[in-house]
Structures are given as structure tokens and as C-alpha cells.
């Protein structure tokens, strides 16, 4: 069966596993666009658009710039969604991994129990065999004693018959 050393080892591995999970989530978050940078871009965009509002000669540029900014905003929104989905996926993967580990531990514990029960069955079979042999030996002794009793009864009967024969003569 599992001993305390294995339990401590399992706990250490679980902690390391959680640290790995957190490290992977941080790696995914590093791929994301920095939220502070995005706020700076939003502020710069608003300032720039406000500064060129009245300039008719930059109308086409303003429309292009707004289109690019909308694409950036949509890209940023999708990126956040994908990062969130990645976090959820990583969590599900790690949760499933933990369940698998628990299943493996439970299976190992069951294997240990089965081995223990097999050992106990072998011990009991040995005891039964020993008791069976002892019983057979005792049956032989009983049979021998019954034979001796029968022989003694015959001798007693013969002796008794001799005395009656003597009296009759």
C-alpha cells in the first residue's frame, strides 16, 4: 500500500503541476497585447481624430485611419477572447490531468489492496492445508485407536469366554 513517502511525493508533484499550469497561463498572457499599450493607442487615436476633425483635406486619411483603428479594435477584442479561451482550455487540461493522476493513484491503491488480499489468501490456504494435514493425521490416529479398541474388546471377549469355559468344565 502507499506509504507516507509516496503521499508527500504526490503532494510535491501536485504543487509543481499547479506551478507549471500557472507558468503556461502566464506564457499565453505574454502573447496578448499589453492592455496599457492598448489604452495609450485608444487615447492617441481619440486625440488624433479630434485634432483633424475640421481638416477637410484629410477626410480620406481620417476614414482610412478609422478603418485601420476599427480593425485593430476588433483584433484586440478577438485576441482577448482567444486568450480567455486558452486560459479555460489550459485549466480544463490541467484539471483533467489531475483527475487522471487521482485515477492512477486510486488504481495503484487498488492494486496494492489486491496484492495484500492475494497474500492473505495464500496465508489462509497454507493454514487450511496445514489444518487438513493435521486432520488427516488425527483421523489416522483415531482409526488406529479404534483398531486397538476393537482388538482389546476381542481379547476381553476371549478372556471372558475362557473363564466361562473353565467354569463349565
Beta strands, then each sheet from edge to edge (+ up, - down):
end
